[in-house]
Amino acid sequence: MLEGPKVVSNSGVNQVMASVHAGECTLHAHTEATVCLSIVGDESAGQCGSGYDPTPAVVYYPYRPGATYIVKGQGCADVLEGSNSPGTPSTVCQSIAPSRVTL
């Protein structure tokens, strides 16, 4: 689940923050999440943050008033598949499509 981007005060400095955390259906599975922030037209690749269950992925990026930020992410969970016991382990990932927000 994606939260943000939004402007927050981080150690007294305004920054843009976004986070991704696993949904409730993955509480008993190993999860991993990544969230990335960048600015439209900026030559920087942006910044990404990662989190592993139960900690969300969090990223902070310098706040530039009026800038349009791109946020995207991915969440993965380890699952057991198949009818055999134990099931075959695999990792299932879900991408969070990029969205743009002007702050």
Number of C-alpha atoms within 10 A of each C-alpha: 14 19 13 12 24 16 19 15 11 11 7 7 11 16 18 22 23 24 27 27 24 25 11 8 7 15 12 12 15 15 24 22 27 23 27 25 28 22 21 15 9 11 8 9 10 18 14 20 18 20 19 17 17 16 14 21 25 20 22 23 20 16 19 15 10 9 15 17 24 18 27 21 24 21 24 19 20 16 16 14 13 9 8 8 8 9 11 11 11 11 12 11 14 11 12 16 10 12 13 15 15 14 14
